[in-house]
Amino acid sequence: MSKLYPFMATQTRNKIRAIREVKGYSQDFMAEKMNISQKTYSRIESGNVKLDIDRLKQISDLLEVEPSALLDNETNVFNYYDKVNNSGTFYNVSSEEYINHLTAEIEYLKEQNDRLMRLLESKA
């Protein structure tokens, strides 16, 4: 018999929901793949259904992340879009690494914005 978690931490529920949304998966899709109803899946994400290890494993497999990444309070899971290779990958990183990643992304976007503004000005 699988170990049951009497509740799922808000952070875990938020990670599951965020990754599902980033991947473009609906609750219906997740429920179908898990062979449960959409209502049951919704109750999992809202924390109203006890999460057992088997379901946690199903969810992590569907989302392509390690189960520990969903449970670990010290780990942020985010989707990194590689501009060079035109592909996305999920990474598990510390909060500091995540902040560094977001800072680099902001700098990249600022550079792109400046470039576009210069192009617009040259066309005027």
Residue, then its C-alpha position, 0 to 999 in steps of 0.5 A: m500500500s502506498k504511503l499517503y500524504p495527509f495534505m499537499a503543501t501549497q508550494t507543491r500544489n503551486k509547482i504542479r499547477a505552474i509546470r502543468e500550465v507551462k507545458g500547456y497541459s489541461q487538468d483534463f489531459m492530466a486526469e485522462k493520462m492518470n485514469i482519473s476524473q478531471k474533478t479528482y485531478s482538480r481536487i489533487e491540485s487544490g489539496n482536497v485529495k490525499l496524494d499518495i506516492d503512486r499519484l505523485k510519481q504519475i504527476s512527476d512523470l507526466l510533467e517530466v520532473e523528479p518527484s523530489a522537485l515537487l516536494d522540496n521546499e528549497t527547489n524552484v522548478f522553472n522552464y528555461y528557454d534556450k534561445v540558441n537551440n530553440s528548445g525548452t528544458f525544466y531545471n531544478v535550481s536553488s533560489e539564488e540560481y533562479i534569481n540569477h537566471l531571471t536577472a540574466e533573462i531581464e538583461y537579455l530582454k532589455e538588450q532586445n528592447d533597445r535593439l528594437m527601439r533603435l530599429l524603429e527609430s532608424k525607420a522613422 
